[in-house]
Amino acid sequence: MTTVPSGGDPVTAVPSRWLVRRCARPSARLRLYCFPHSGGLPGEYLSWFEALADVECWGVQSPGRGSRIAETPLRDVHRMVEEFLGVFAPPQEPYAFFGHSLGALVAFETARALRDRGAPQPRFLLLSSCPPPAAPRDGRHLADLDDAGLLALTEERYGPLPADPALLALVMPLYRADLAAYETYRYRPGPPLGLPVRVVGGDQDTTGDVLAGWGRETTGPFGVSLLPGGHFYLRGRPQRRELLRITGELLHD
């Protein structure tokens, strides 16, 4: 089965509908699982990280995304984690998680759930454009806006959506559900992880002091990087190169 992400390149679905990849790299040093942002498709991240020759990239595709667009999207971060872990088994090879925005919360909570189950942990977490999980949500309830208001907000944050009304009707439920998942997320206190965590953000979107709050969530090595740009700083080519450099650094540490 194949799907076509926004970049236009085919993505091959593996037996679980939750995971997609473009190519297999059996000799890769690391399996990197990418959790997308609100309304995002995993193919966007696969096309970037596959520039690292010793990494095999997987995209996490929840209901309502990509080839699962006809399914009802999930509206709760913890339920996303539980359903994903119903089909995901950590590989024997080293693996890591990358998550952007909402995806950072899902990646973090997935790592905590695996730890609590006694499963092998990711080698590292690379988290992007997301305040620390214990930080209060902003309480704006954007997911409750009417369609016109939600469309305007989504295009302001993420860029133009499809002009075709039929296609728009398909993708808007995903944006609404993802916003609801982010806005209703509540942090559950627990022991910190024991693995490396690196957090990256755009200097027009956040501050290093805010992102430093993630350091309370691990006893392992921790670092913060600010790159030029806003919430989607990583769509700039120089910023993406730096993100790949950071990934390679984590891989070889």
HELIX and SHEET records of a PDB file:
HELIX    1   1 GLY A   43  PHE A   49  1                                   7    
HELIX    2   2 GLY A   66  ARG A   68  5                                   3    
HELIX    3   3 VAL A   77  LEU A   85  1                                   9    
HELIX    4   4 LEU A  102  ASP A  116  1                                  15    
HELIX    5   5 LEU A  142  ASP A  144  5                                   3    
HELIX    6   6 ASP A  147  TYR A  158  1                                  12    
HELIX    7   7 PRO A  165  THR A  184  1                                  20    
HELIX    8   8 GLY A  208  LEU A  211  1                                   4    
HELIX    9   9 ALA A  212  GLU A  217  5                                   6    
HELIX   10  10 TYR A  233  ARG A  235  5                                   3    
HELIX   11  11 ARG A  237  HIS A  252  1                                  16    
SHEET    1   A 9 THR A   2  THR A   3  0                                        
SHEET    2   A 9 VAL A  11  ALA A  13 -1                                        
SHEET    3   A 9 LEU A  19  ARG A  21 -1                                        
SHEET    4   A 9 VAL A  55  VAL A  60 -1                                        
SHEET    5   A 9 LEU A  30  PHE A  35  1                                        
SHEET    6   A 9 TYR A  95  HIS A 100  1                                        
SHEET    7   A 9 LEU A 125  SER A 128  1                                        
SHEET    8   A 9 VAL A 197  GLY A 202  1                                        
SHEET    9   A 9 PHE A 222  LEU A 227  1                                        
END                                                                             
